[in-house]
């Protein structure tokens, strides 16, 4: 699989019900991760949170 997003790119995280505590707004792609759980995955970071998150490509959109 080919990753759609690149390191340093700004994206919007559209996390579902499992991510109720996720910060809203822009996230930065920290790194691309191996394909897993049926989708490309990324490590993303919001300036509004201290930690990084792992997100599936289907949960992200360009902004």
PDBQT receptor file of N, H, CA, C and O in Angstrom, charges set to zero:
ATOM      1  N   UNK A   1       0.841  -1.194   0.000  1.00  0.00    +0.000 N 
ATOM      2  CA  UNK A   1       0.000   0.000   0.000  1.00  0.00    +0.000 C 
ATOM      3  C   UNK A   1       0.883   1.253   0.000  1.00  0.00    +0.000 C 
ATOM      4  O   UNK A   1       1.974   1.269   0.570  1.00  0.00    +0.000 OA
ATOM      5  N   UNK A   2       0.385   2.280  -0.645  1.00  0.00    +0.000 N 
ATOM      6  H   UNK A   2      -0.501   2.267  -1.108  1.00  0.00    +0.000 HD
ATOM      7  CA  UNK A   2       1.091   3.556  -0.696  1.00  0.00    +0.000 C 
ATOM      8  C   UNK A   2       0.391   4.534   0.240  1.00  0.00    +0.000 C 
ATOM      9  O   UNK A   2      -0.828   4.697   0.182  1.00  0.00    +0.000 OA
ATOM     10  N   UNK A   3       1.168   5.180   1.101  1.00  0.00    +0.000 N 
ATOM     11  H   UNK A   3       2.158   5.047   1.148  1.00  0.00    +0.000 HD
ATOM     12  CA  UNK A   3       0.614   6.152   2.032  1.00  0.00    +0.000 C 
ATOM     13  C   UNK A   3       0.151   7.408   1.290  1.00  0.00    +0.000 C 
ATOM     14  O   UNK A   3       0.828   7.881   0.377  1.00  0.00    +0.000 OA
ATOM     15  N   UNK A   4      -0.982   7.931   1.678  1.00  0.00    +0.000 N 
ATOM     16  H   UNK A   4      -1.533   7.547   2.420  1.00  0.00    +0.000 HD
ATOM     17  CA  UNK A   4      -1.566   9.126   1.069  1.00  0.00    +0.000 C 
ATOM     18  C   UNK A   4      -0.963  10.404   1.660  1.00  0.00    +0.000 C 
ATOM     19  O   UNK A   4      -0.843  11.412   0.964  1.00  0.00    +0.000 OA
ATOM     20  N   UNK A   5      -0.588  10.363   2.930  1.00  0.00    +0.000 N 
ATOM     21  H   UNK A   5      -0.685   9.544   3.496  1.00  0.00    +0.000 HD
ATOM     22  CA  UNK A   5      -0.088  11.546   3.627  1.00  0.00    +0.000 C 
ATOM     23  C   UNK A   5       1.406  11.416   3.903  1.00  0.00    +0.000 C 
ATOM     24  O   UNK A   5       1.923  10.314   4.081  1.00  0.00    +0.000 OA
ATOM     25  N   UNK A   6       2.090  12.556   3.935  1.00  0.00    +0.000 N 
ATOM     26  H   UNK A   6       1.670  13.452   3.790  1.00  0.00    +0.000 HD
ATOM     27  CA  UNK A   6       3.539  12.595   4.134  1.00  0.00    +0.000 C 
ATOM     28  C   UNK A   6       3.877  13.149   5.507  1.00  0.00    +0.000 C 
ATOM     29  O   UNK A   6       3.069  13.832   6.136  1.00  0.00    +0.000 OA
ATOM     30  N   UNK A   7       5.085  12.842   5.959  1.00  0.00    +0.000 N 
ATOM     31  H   UNK A   7       5.741  12.287   5.448  1.00  0.00    +0.000 HD
ATOM     32  CA  UNK A   7       5.583  13.377   7.222  1.00  0.00    +0.000 C 
ATOM     33  C   UNK A   7       5.571  14.896   7.154  1.00  0.00    +0.000 C 
ATOM     34  O   UNK A   7       6.007  15.475   6.159  1.00  0.00    +0.000 OA
ATOM     35  N   UNK A   8       5.074  15.552   8.209  1.00  0.00    +0.000 N 
ATOM     36  H   UNK A   8       4.720  15.082   9.017  1.00  0.00    +0.000 HD
ATOM     37  CA  UNK A   8       5.004  17.004   8.267  1.00  0.00    +0.000 C 
ATOM     38  C   UNK A   8       3.720  17.593   7.708  1.00  0.00    +0.000 C 
ATOM     39  O   UNK A   8       3.473  18.786   7.884  1.00  0.00    +0.000 OA
ATOM     40  N   UNK A   9       2.905  16.803   7.045  1.00  0.00    +0.000 N 
ATOM     41  H   UNK A   9       3.106  15.835   6.902  1.00  0.00    +0.000 HD
ATOM     42  CA  UNK A   9       1.656  17.285   6.457  1.00  0.00    +0.000 C 
ATOM     43  C   UNK A   9       0.626  17.551   7.548  1.00  0.00    +0.000 C 
ATOM     44  O   UNK A   9       0.575  16.837   8.549  1.00  0.00    +0.000 OA
ATOM     45  N   UNK A  10      -0.184  18.572   7.352  1.00  0.00    +0.000 N 
ATOM     46  H   UNK A  10      -0.142  19.152   6.538  1.00  0.00    +0.000 HD
ATOM     47  CA  UNK A  10      -1.255  18.913   8.283  1.00  0.00    +0.000 C 
ATOM     48  C   UNK A  10      -2.528  18.212   7.837  1.00  0.00    +0.000 C 
ATOM     49  O   UNK A  10      -2.908  18.272   6.667  1.00  0.00    +0.000 OA
ATOM     50  N   UNK A  11      -3.178  17.550   8.778  1.00  0.00    +0.000 N 
ATOM     51  H   UNK A  11      -2.870  17.501   9.727  1.00  0.00    +0.000 HD
ATOM     52  CA  UNK A  11      -4.395  16.785   8.490  1.00  0.00    +0.000 C 
ATOM     53  C   UNK A  11      -5.440  17.054   9.571  1.00  0.00    +0.000 C 
ATOM     54  O   UNK A  11      -5.135  17.596  10.634  1.00  0.00    +0.000 OA
ATOM     55  N   UNK A  12      -6.665  16.664   9.276  1.00  0.00    +0.000 N 
ATOM     56  H   UNK A  12      -6.912  16.223   8.413  1.00  0.00    +0.000 HD
ATOM     57  CA  UNK A  12      -7.751  16.698  10.261  1.00  0.00    +0.000 C 
ATOM     58  C   UNK A  12      -8.042  15.257  10.657  1.00  0.00    +0.000 C 
ATOM     59  O   UNK A  12      -8.174  14.384   9.800  1.00  0.00    +0.000 OA
ATOM     60  N   UNK A  13      -8.139  15.016  11.942  1.00  0.00    +0.000 N 
ATOM     61  H   UNK A  13      -8.031  15.726  12.639  1.00  0.00    +0.000 HD
ATOM     62  CA  UNK A  13      -8.424  13.683  12.476  1.00  0.00    +0.000 C 
ATOM     63  C   UNK A  13      -9.924  13.549  12.663  1.00  0.00    +0.000 C 
ATOM     64  O   UNK A  13     -10.532  14.308  13.417  1.00  0.00    +0.000 OA
ATOM     65  N   UNK A  14     -10.527  12.573  11.969  1.00  0.00    +0.000 N 
ATOM     66  H   UNK A  14     -10.033  11.956  11.356  1.00  0.00    +0.000 HD
ATOM     67  CA  UNK A  14     -11.970  12.343  12.058  1.00  0.00    +0.000 C 
ATOM     68  C   UNK A  14     -12.242  11.095  12.879  1.00  0.00    +0.000 C 
ATOM     69  O   UNK A  14     -13.019  10.239  12.458  1.00  0.00    +0.000 OA
ATOM     70  N   UNK A  15     -11.640  10.979  14.000  1.00  0.00    +0.000 N 
ATOM     71  H   UNK A  15     -11.008  11.674  14.342  1.00  0.00    +0.000 HD
ATOM     72  CA  UNK A  15     -11.812   9.792  14.835  1.00  0.00    +0.000 C 
ATOM     73  C   UNK A  15     -13.275   9.558  15.167  1.00  0.00    +0.000 C 
ATOM     74  O   UNK A  15     -14.043  10.506  15.330  1.00  0.00    +0.000 OA
ATOM     75  N   UNK A  16     -13.652   8.305  15.265  1.00  0.00    +0.000 N 
ATOM     76  H   UNK A  16     -13.028   7.535  15.132  1.00  0.00    +0.000 HD
ATOM     77  CA  UNK A  16     -15.033   7.945  15.567  1.00  0.00    +0.000 C 
ATOM     78  C   UNK A  16     -15.313   7.912  17.058  1.00  0.00    +0.000 C 
ATOM     79  O   UNK A  16     -14.665   8.613  17.835  1.00  0.00    +0.000 OA
ATOM     80  N   UNK A  17     -16.273   7.101  17.449  1.00  0.00    +0.000 N 
ATOM     81  H   UNK A  17     -16.799   6.532  16.818  1.00  0.00    +0.000 HD
ATOM     82  CA  UNK A  17     -16.706   7.030  18.842  1.00  0.00    +0.000 C 
ATOM     83  C   UNK A  17     -15.601   6.609  19.804  1.00  0.00    +0.000 C 
ATOM     84  O   UNK A  17     -15.657   6.953  20.985  1.00  0.00    +0.000 OA
ATOM     85  N   UNK A  18     -14.614   5.885  19.334  1.00  0.00    +0.000 N 
ATOM     86  H   UNK A  18     -14.568   5.606  18.375  1.00  0.00    +0.000 HD
ATOM     87  CA  UNK A  18     -13.530   5.449  20.192  1.00  0.00    +0.000 C 
ATOM     88  C   UNK A  18     -12.549   6.548  20.549  1.00  0.00    +0.000 C 
ATOM     89  O   UNK A  18     -11.605   6.310  21.302  1.00  0.00    +0.000 OA
ATOM     90  N   UNK A  19     -12.754   7.755  20.022  1.00  0.00    +0.000 N 
ATOM     91  H   UNK A  19     -13.522   7.949  19.410  1.00  0.00    +0.000 HD
ATOM     92  CA  UNK A  19     -11.814   8.855  20.221  1.00  0.00    +0.000 C 
ATOM     93  C   UNK A  19     -12.511  10.100  20.768  1.00  0.00    +0.000 C 
ATOM     94  O   UNK A  19     -12.216  11.213  20.331  1.00  0.00    +0.000 OA
ATOM     95  N   UNK A  20     -13.407   9.931  21.694  1.00  0.00    +0.000 N 
ATOM     96  H   UNK A  20     -13.647   9.027  22.049  1.00  0.00    +0.000 HD
ATOM     97  CA  UNK A  20     -14.180  11.063  22.214  1.00  0.00    +0.000 C 
ATOM     98  C   UNK A  20     -13.309  12.115  22.886  1.00  0.00    +0.000 C 
ATOM     99  O   UNK A  20     -13.689  13.285  22.930  1.00  0.00    +0.000 OA
ATOM    100  N   UNK A  21     -12.148  11.726  23.412  1.00  0.00    +0.000 N 
ATOM    101  H   UNK A  21     -11.839  10.775  23.376  1.00  0.00    +0.000 HD
ATOM    102  CA  UNK A  21     -11.279  12.673  24.103  1.00  0.00    +0.000 C 
ATOM    103  C   UNK A  21     -10.208  13.276  23.202  1.00  0.00    +0.000 C 
ATOM    104  O   UNK A  21      -9.342  14.010  23.678  1.00  0.00    +0.000 OA
ATOM    105  N   UNK A  22     -10.256  12.978  21.913  1.00  0.00    +0.000 N 
ATOM    106  H   UNK A  22     -10.960  12.382  21.526  1.00  0.00    +0.000 HD
ATOM    107  CA  UNK A  22      -9.257  13.500  20.983  1.00  0.00    +0.000 C 
ATOM    108  C   UNK A  22      -9.457  15.001  20.783  1.00  0.00    +0.000 C 
ATOM    109  O   UNK A  22     -10.586  15.486  20.707  1.00  0.00    +0.000 OA
ATOM    110  N   UNK A  23      -8.355  15.716  20.700  1.00  0.00    +0.000 N 
ATOM    111  H   UNK A  23      -7.438  15.322  20.762  1.00  0.00    +0.000 HD
ATOM    112  CA  UNK A  23      -8.415  17.154  20.445  1.00  0.00    +0.000 C 
ATOM    113  C   UNK A  23      -8.990  17.410  19.051  1.00  0.00    +0.000 C 
ATOM    114  O   UNK A  23      -8.767  16.632  18.124  1.00  0.00    +0.000 OA
ATOM    115  N   UNK A  24      -9.718  18.488  18.921  1.00  0.00    +0.000 N 
ATOM    116  H   UNK A  24      -9.900  19.120  19.675  1.00  0.00    +0.000 HD
ATOM    117  CA  UNK A  24     -10.238  18.878  17.618  1.00  0.00    +0.000 C 
ATOM    118  C   UNK A  24      -9.208  19.757  16.921  1.00  0.00    +0.000 C 
ATOM    119  O   UNK A  24      -8.277  20.255  17.553  1.00  0.00    +0.000 OA
ATOM    120  N   UNK A  25      -9.378  19.942  15.631  1.00  0.00    +0.000 N 
ATOM    121  H   UNK A  25     -10.134  19.538  15.118  1.00  0.00    +0.000 HD
ATOM    122  CA  UNK A  25      -8.488  20.815  14.884  1.00  0.00    +0.000 C 
ATOM    123  C   UNK A  25      -7.410  20.065  14.139  1.00  0.00    +0.000 C 
ATOM    124  O   UNK A  25      -7.528  18.869  13.875  1.00  0.00    +0.000 OA
ATOM    125  N   UNK A  26      -6.357  20.787  13.804  1.00  0.00    +0.000 N 
ATOM    126  H   UNK A  26      -6.261  21.759  14.018  1.00  0.00    +0.000 HD
ATOM    127  CA  UNK A  26      -5.287  20.260  12.958  1.00  0.00    +0.000 C 
ATOM    128  C   UNK A  26      -4.330  19.360  13.732  1.00  0.00    +0.000 C 
ATOM    129  O   UNK A  26      -4.053  19.573  14.912  1.00  0.00    +0.000 OA
ATOM    130  N   UNK A  27      -3.838  18.349  13.026  1.00  0.00    +0.000 N 
ATOM    131  H   UNK A  27      -4.063  18.176  12.068  1.00  0.00    +0.000 HD
ATOM    132  CA  UNK A  27      -2.798  17.450  13.515  1.00  0.00    +0.000 C 
ATOM    133  C   UNK A  27      -1.674  17.451  12.489  1.00  0.00    +0.000 C 
ATOM    134  O   UNK A  27      -1.903  17.736  11.313  1.00  0.00    +0.000 OA
ATOM    135  N   UNK A  28      -0.480  17.140  12.923  1.00  0.00    +0.000 N 
ATOM    136  H   UNK A  28      -0.294  16.909  13.878  1.00  0.00    +0.000 HD
ATOM    137  CA  UNK A  28       0.667  17.002  12.032  1.00  0.00    +0.000 C 
ATOM    138  C   UNK A  28       1.051  15.531  11.953  1.00  0.00    +0.000 C 
ATOM    139  O   UNK A  28       1.103  14.839  12.970  1.00  0.00    +0.000 OA
ATOM    140  N   UNK A  29       1.320  15.059  10.740  1.00  0.00    +0.000 N 
ATOM    141  H   UNK A  29       1.278  15.621   9.914  1.00  0.00    +0.000 HD
ATOM    142  CA  UNK A  29       1.786  13.686  10.566  1.00  0.00    +0.000 C 
ATOM    143  C   UNK A  29       3.240  13.635  11.038  1.00  0.00    +0.000 C 
ATOM    144  O   UNK A  29       4.111  14.293  10.469  1.00  0.00    +0.000 OA
ATOM    145  N   UNK A  30       3.491  12.844  12.085  1.00  0.00    +0.000 N 
ATOM    146  H   UNK A  30       2.784  12.309  12.547  1.00  0.00    +0.000 HD
ATOM    147  CA  UNK A  30       4.830  12.705  12.646  1.00  0.00    +0.000 C 
ATOM    148  C   UNK A  30       5.620  11.670  11.853  1.00  0.00    +0.000 C 
ATOM    149  O   UNK A  30       6.794  11.878  11.549  1.00  0.00    +0.000 OA
ATOM    150  N   UNK A  31       4.973  10.550  11.519  1.00  0.00    +0.000 N 
ATOM    151  H   UNK A  31       4.019  10.380  11.766  1.00  0.00    +0.000 HD
ATOM    152  CA  UNK A  31       5.623   9.522  10.710  1.00  0.00    +0.000 C 
ATOM    153  C   UNK A  31       4.593   8.572  10.134  1.00  0.00    +0.000 C 
ATOM    154  O   UNK A  31       3.498   8.407  10.671  1.00  0.00    +0.000 OA
ATOM    155  N   UNK A  32       4.970   7.952   9.030  1.00  0.00    +0.000 N 
ATOM    156  H   UNK A  32       5.860   8.086   8.593  1.00  0.00    +0.000 HD
ATOM    157  CA  UNK A  32       4.160   6.897   8.436  1.00  0.00    +0.000 C 
ATOM    158  C   UNK A  32       4.483   5.600   9.169  1.00  0.00    +0.000 C 
ATOM    159  O   UNK A  32       5.632   5.353   9.536  1.00  0.00    +0.000 OA
ATOM    160  N   UNK A  33       3.474   4.787   9.377  1.00  0.00    +0.000 N 
ATOM    161  H   UNK A  33       2.541   4.988   9.079  1.00  0.00    +0.000 HD
ATOM    162  CA  UNK A  33       3.654   3.515  10.058  1.00  0.00    +0.000 C 
ATOM    163  C   UNK A  33       3.291   2.385   9.103  1.00  0.00    +0.000 C 
ATOM    164  O   UNK A  33       2.655   2.625   8.077  1.00  0.00    +0.000 OA
ATOM    165  N   UNK A  34       3.682   1.169   9.424  1.00  0.00    +0.000 N 
ATOM    166  H   UNK A  34       4.198   0.974  10.257  1.00  0.00    +0.000 HD
ATOM    167  CA  UNK A  34       3.358   0.042   8.546  1.00  0.00    +0.000 C 
ATOM    168  C   UNK A  34       1.854  -0.147   8.381  1.00  0.00    +0.000 C 
ATOM    169  O   UNK A  34       1.058   0.227   9.242  1.00  0.00    +0.000 OA
ATOM    170  N   UNK A  35       1.501  -0.732   7.259  1.00  0.00    +0.000 N 
ATOM    171  H   UNK A  35       2.148  -1.035   6.560  1.00  0.00    +0.000 HD
ATOM    172  CA  UNK A  35       0.119  -1.080   6.970  1.00  0.00    +0.000 C 
ATOM    173  C   UNK A  35      -0.377  -2.035   8.049  1.00  0.00    +0.000 C 
ATOM    174  O   UNK A  35       0.321  -2.983   8.410  1.00  0.00    +0.000 OA
ATOM    175  N   UNK A  36      -1.570  -1.791   8.561  1.00  0.00    +0.000 N 
ATOM    176  H   UNK A  36      -2.137  -1.021   8.268  1.00  0.00    +0.000 HD
ATOM    177  CA  UNK A  36      -2.135  -2.665   9.586  1.00  0.00    +0.000 C 
ATOM    178  C   UNK A  36      -3.604  -2.398   9.769  1.00  0.00    +0.000 C 
ATOM    179  O   UNK A  36      -4.094  -1.313   9.455  1.00  0.00    +0.000 OA
ATOM    180  N   UNK A  37      -4.300  -3.381  10.275  1.00  0.00    +0.000 N 
ATOM    181  H   UNK A  37      -3.901  -4.262  10.530  1.00  0.00    +0.000 HD
ATOM    182  CA  UNK A  37      -5.742  -3.273  10.522  1.00  0.00    +0.000 C 
ATOM    183  C   UNK A  37      -6.497  -2.863   9.263  1.00  0.00    +0.000 C 
ATOM    184  O   UNK A  37      -7.493  -2.144   9.347  1.00  0.00    +0.000 OA
ATOM    185  N   UNK A  38      -6.032  -3.314   8.088  1.00  0.00    +0.000 N 
ATOM    186  H   UNK A  38      -5.223  -3.898   8.020  1.00  0.00    +0.000 HD
ATOM    187  CA  UNK A  38      -6.741  -3.053   6.841  1.00  0.00    +0.000 C 
ATOM    188  C   UNK A  38      -6.567  -1.662   6.280  1.00  0.00    +0.000 C 
ATOM    189  O   UNK A  38      -7.334  -1.261   5.405  1.00  0.00    +0.000 OA
ATOM    190  N   UNK A  39      -5.578  -0.901   6.755  1.00  0.00    +0.000 N 
ATOM    191  H   UNK A  39      -4.955  -1.227   7.466  1.00  0.00    +0.000 HD
ATOM    192  CA  UNK A  39      -5.413   0.473   6.301  1.00  0.00    +0.000 C 
ATOM    193  C   UNK A  39      -3.981   0.927   6.573  1.00  0.00    +0.000 C 
ATOM    194  O   UNK A  39      -3.307   0.376   7.443  1.00  0.00    +0.000 OA
ATOM    195  N   UNK A  40      -3.518   1.931   5.828  1.00  0.00    +0.000 N 
ATOM    196  H   UNK A  40      -4.066   2.379   5.121  1.00  0.00    +0.000 HD
ATOM    197  CA  UNK A  40      -2.242   2.566   6.161  1.00  0.00    +0.000 C 
ATOM    198  C   UNK A  40      -2.427   3.293   7.487  1.00  0.00    +0.000 C 
ATOM    199  O   UNK A  40      -3.521   3.765   7.797  1.00  0.00    +0.000 OA
ATOM    200  N   UNK A  41      -1.361   3.379   8.263  1.00  0.00    +0.000 N 
ATOM    201  H   UNK A  41      -0.473   2.995   8.012  1.00  0.00    +0.000 HD
ATOM    202  CA  UNK A  41      -1.446   4.023   9.572  1.00  0.00    +0.000 C 
ATOM    203  C   UNK A  41      -0.389   5.111   9.705  1.00  0.00    +0.000 C 
ATOM    204  O   UNK A  41       0.639   5.092   9.026  1.00  0.00    +0.000 OA
ATOM    205  N   UNK A  42      -0.666   6.056  10.593  1.00  0.00    +0.000 N 
ATOM    206  H   UNK A  42      -1.500   6.071  11.144  1.00  0.00    +0.000 HD
ATOM    207  CA  UNK A  42       0.210   7.198  10.813  1.00  0.00    +0.000 C 
ATOM    208  C   UNK A  42       0.301   7.500  12.299  1.00  0.00    +0.000 C 
ATOM    209  O   UNK A  42      -0.620   7.215  13.064  1.00  0.00    +0.000 OA
ATOM    210  N   UNK A  43       1.409   8.072  12.687  1.00  0.00    +0.000 N 
ATOM    211  H   UNK A  43       2.157   8.303  12.065  1.00  0.00    +0.000 HD
ATOM    212  CA  UNK A  43       1.557   8.651  14.011  1.00  0.00    +0.000 C 
ATOM    213  C   UNK A  43       1.293  10.138  13.810  1.00  0.00    +0.000 C 
ATOM    214  O   UNK A  43       1.960  10.783  13.000  1.00  0.00    +0.000 OA
ATOM    215  N   UNK A  44       0.321  10.690  14.544  1.00  0.00    +0.000 N 
ATOM    216  H   UNK A  44      -0.221  10.166  15.201  1.00  0.00    +0.000 HD
ATOM    217  CA  UNK A  44      -0.054  12.096  14.384  1.00  0.00    +0.000 C 
ATOM    218  C   UNK A  44       0.049  12.809  15.728  1.00  0.00    +0.000 C 
ATOM    219  O   UNK A  44       0.003  12.178  16.784  1.00  0.00    +0.000 OA
ATOM    220  N   UNK A  45       0.189  14.147  15.671  1.00  0.00    +0.000 N 
ATOM    221  H   UNK A  45       0.226  14.659  14.813  1.00  0.00    +0.000 HD
ATOM    222  CA  UNK A  45       0.334  14.933  16.898  1.00  0.00    +0.000 C 
ATOM    223  C   UNK A  45      -0.440  16.228  16.769  1.00  0.00    +0.000 C 
ATOM    224  O   UNK A  45      -0.340  16.934  15.766  1.00  0.00    +0.000 OA
ATOM    225  N   UNK A  46      -1.215  16.529  17.804  1.00  0.00    +0.000 N 
ATOM    226  H   UNK A  46      -1.296  15.955  18.619  1.00  0.00    +0.000 HD
ATOM    227  CA  UNK A  46      -1.925  17.797  17.891  1.00  0.00    +0.000 C 
ATOM    228  C   UNK A  46      -1.142  18.719  18.826  1.00  0.00    +0.000 C 
ATOM    229  O   UNK A  46      -0.617  18.257  19.840  1.00  0.00    +0.000 OA
ATOM    230  N   UNK A  47      -1.053  20.001  18.510  1.00  0.00    +0.000 N 
ATOM    231  H   UNK A  47      -1.480  20.376  17.687  1.00  0.00    +0.000 HD
ATOM    232  CA  UNK A  47      -0.392  20.930  19.441  1.00  0.00    +0.000 C 
ATOM    233  C   UNK A  47      -1.191  21.091  20.735  1.00  0.00    +0.000 C 
ATOM    234  O   UNK A  47      -0.689  21.656  21.707  1.00  0.00    +0.000 OA
ATOM    235  N   UNK A  48      -2.426  20.600  20.751  1.00  0.00    +0.000 N 
ATOM    236  H   UNK A  48      -2.833  20.141  19.962  1.00  0.00    +0.000 HD
ATOM    237  CA  UNK A  48      -3.288  20.721  21.935  1.00  0.00    +0.000 C 
ATOM    238  C   UNK A  48      -3.182  19.511  22.871  1.00  0.00    +0.000 C 
ATOM    239  O   UNK A  48      -3.837  19.476  23.912  1.00  0.00    +0.000 OA
ATOM    240  N   UNK A  49      -2.362  18.523  22.505  1.00  0.00    +0.000 N 
ATOM    241  H   UNK A  49      -1.830  18.551  21.659  1.00  0.00    +0.000 HD
ATOM    242  CA  UNK A  49      -2.185  17.322  23.327  1.00  0.00    +0.000 C 
ATOM    243  C   UNK A  49      -0.696  17.081  23.541  1.00  0.00    +0.000 C 
ATOM    244  O   UNK A  49       0.127  17.449  22.703  1.00  0.00    +0.000 OA
ATOM    245  N   UNK A  50      -0.358  16.466  24.659  1.00  0.00    +0.000 N 
ATOM    246  H   UNK A  50      -1.026  16.167  25.340  1.00  0.00    +0.000 HD
ATOM    247  CA  UNK A  50       1.040  16.182  24.965  1.00  0.00    +0.000 C 
ATOM    248  C   UNK A  50       1.531  14.911  24.285  1.00  0.00    +0.000 C 
ATOM    249  O   UNK A  50       2.735  14.735  24.098  1.00  0.00    +0.000 OA
ATOM    250  N   UNK A  51       0.625  14.038  23.918  1.00  0.00    +0.000 N 
ATOM    251  H   UNK A  51      -0.353  14.181  24.070  1.00  0.00    +0.000 HD
ATOM    252  CA  UNK A  51       1.002  12.733  23.372  1.00  0.00    +0.000 C 
ATOM    253  C   UNK A  51       0.712  12.650  21.869  1.00  0.00    +0.000 C 
ATOM    254  O   UNK A  51      -0.008  13.476  21.307  1.00  0.00    +0.000 OA
ATOM    255  N   UNK A  52       1.289  11.638  21.248  1.00  0.00    +0.000 N 
ATOM    256  H   UNK A  52       1.873  10.967  21.705  1.00  0.00    +0.000 HD
ATOM    257  CA  UNK A  52       1.016  11.340  19.853  1.00  0.00    +0.000 C 
ATOM    258  C   UNK A  52      -0.079  10.280  19.778  1.00  0.00    +0.000 C 
ATOM    259  O   UNK A  52      -0.312   9.548  20.740  1.00  0.00    +0.000 OA
ATOM    260  N   UNK A  53      -0.743  10.205  18.639  1.00  0.00    +0.000 N 
ATOM    261  H   UNK A  53      -0.554  10.799  17.858  1.00  0.00    +0.000 HD
ATOM    262  CA  UNK A  53      -1.786   9.203  18.405  1.00  0.00    +0.000 C 
ATOM    263  C   UNK A  53      -1.453   8.386  17.168  1.00  0.00    +0.000 C 
ATOM    264  O   UNK A  53      -0.769   8.865  16.263  1.00  0.00    +0.000 OA
ATOM    265  N   UNK A  54      -1.935   7.162  17.134  1.00  0.00    +0.000 N 
ATOM    266  H   UNK A  54      -2.491   6.773  17.869  1.00  0.00    +0.000 HD
ATOM    267  CA  UNK A  54      -1.864   6.347  15.927  1.00  0.00    +0.000 C 
ATOM    268  C   UNK A  54      -3.240   6.411  15.283  1.00  0.00    +0.000 C 
ATOM    269  O   UNK A  54      -4.256   6.183  15.940  1.00  0.00    +0.000 OA
ATOM    270  N   UNK A  55      -3.265   6.722  13.994  1.00  0.00    +0.000 N 
ATOM    271  H   UNK A  55      -2.440   6.907  13.460  1.00  0.00    +0.000 HD
ATOM    272  CA  UNK A  55      -4.536   6.864  13.285  1.00  0.00    +0.000 C 
ATOM    273  C   UNK A  55      -4.474   6.132  11.953  1.00  0.00    +0.000 C 
ATOM    274  O   UNK A  55      -3.432   6.072  11.301  1.00  0.00    +0.000 OA
ATOM    275  N   UNK A  56      -5.619   5.576  11.568  1.00  0.00    +0.000 N 
ATOM    276  H   UNK A  56      -6.466   5.625  12.097  1.00  0.00    +0.000 HD
ATOM    277  CA  UNK A  56      -5.737   4.955  10.246  1.00  0.00    +0.000 C 
ATOM    278  C   UNK A  56      -5.912   6.051   9.199  1.00  0.00    +0.000 C 
ATOM    279  O   UNK A  56      -6.432   7.129   9.487  1.00  0.00    +0.000 OA
ATOM    280  N   UNK A  57      -5.471   5.755   7.986  1.00  0.00    +0.000 N 
ATOM    281  H   UNK A  57      -5.049   4.879   7.752  1.00  0.00    +0.000 HD
ATOM    282  CA  UNK A  57      -5.609   6.710   6.895  1.00  0.00    +0.000 C 
ATOM    283  C   UNK A  57      -7.070   7.107   6.666  1.00  0.00    +0.000 C 
ATOM    284  O   UNK A  57      -7.359   8.256   6.333  1.00  0.00    +0.000 OA
ATOM    285  N   UNK A  58      -7.977   6.164   6.845  1.00  0.00    +0.000 N 
ATOM    286  H   UNK A  58      -7.742   5.230   7.116  1.00  0.00    +0.000 HD
ATOM    287  CA  UNK A  58      -9.404   6.434   6.630  1.00  0.00    +0.000 C 
ATOM    288  C   UNK A  58      -9.975   7.405   7.678  1.00  0.00    +0.000 C 
ATOM    289  O   UNK A  58     -11.071   7.934   7.487  1.00  0.00    +0.000 OA
ATOM    290  N   UNK A  59      -9.258   7.643   8.769  1.00  0.00    +0.000 N 
ATOM    291  H   UNK A  59      -8.368   7.214   8.924  1.00  0.00    +0.000 HD
ATOM    292  CA  UNK A  59      -9.694   8.574   9.812  1.00  0.00    +0.000 C 
ATOM    293  C   UNK A  59      -9.090   9.965   9.636  1.00  0.00    +0.000 C 
ATOM    294  O   UNK A  59      -9.305  10.839  10.475  1.00  0.00    +0.000 OA
ATOM    295  N   UNK A  60      -8.335  10.181   8.551  1.00  0.00    +0.000 N 
ATOM    296  H   UNK A  60      -8.161   9.470   7.869  1.00  0.00    +0.000 HD
ATOM    297  CA  UNK A  60      -7.672  11.448   8.314  1.00  0.00    +0.000 C 
ATOM    298  C   UNK A  60      -8.143  12.074   7.010  1.00  0.00    +0.000 C 
ATOM    299  O   UNK A  60      -8.550  11.375   6.082  1.00  0.00    +0.000 OA
ATOM    300  N   UNK A  61      -8.082  13.417   6.950  1.00  0.00    +0.000 N 
ATOM    301  H   UNK A  61      -7.751  13.985   7.704  1.00  0.00    +0.000 HD
ATOM    302  CA  UNK A  61      -8.366  14.120   5.712  1.00  0.00    +0.000 C 
ATOM    303  C   UNK A  61      -7.432  15.318   5.587  1.00  0.00    +0.000 C 
ATOM    304  O   UNK A  61      -7.014  15.895   6.592  1.00  0.00    +0.000 OA
ATOM    305  N   UNK A  62      -7.113  15.684   4.370  1.00  0.00    +0.000 N 
ATOM    306  H   UNK A  62      -7.453  15.216   3.554  1.00  0.00    +0.000 HD
ATOM    307  CA  UNK A  62      -6.238  16.844   4.097  1.00  0.00    +0.000 C 
ATOM    308  C   UNK A  62      -6.951  18.117   4.472  1.00  0.00    +0.000 C 
ATOM    309  O   UNK A  62      -8.171  18.222   4.351  1.00  0.00    +0.000 OA
ATOM    310  N   UNK A  63      -6.172  19.094   4.932  1.00  0.00    +0.000 N 
ATOM    311  H   UNK A  63      -5.180  19.008   5.030  1.00  0.00    +0.000 HD
ATOM    312  CA  UNK A  63      -6.719  20.443   5.143  1.00  0.00    +0.000 C 
ATOM    313  C   UNK A  63      -5.782  21.473   4.568  1.00  0.00    +0.000 C 
ATOM    314  O   UNK A  63      -6.059  22.670   4.641  1.00  0.00    +0.000 OA
TER     315      UNK A  63
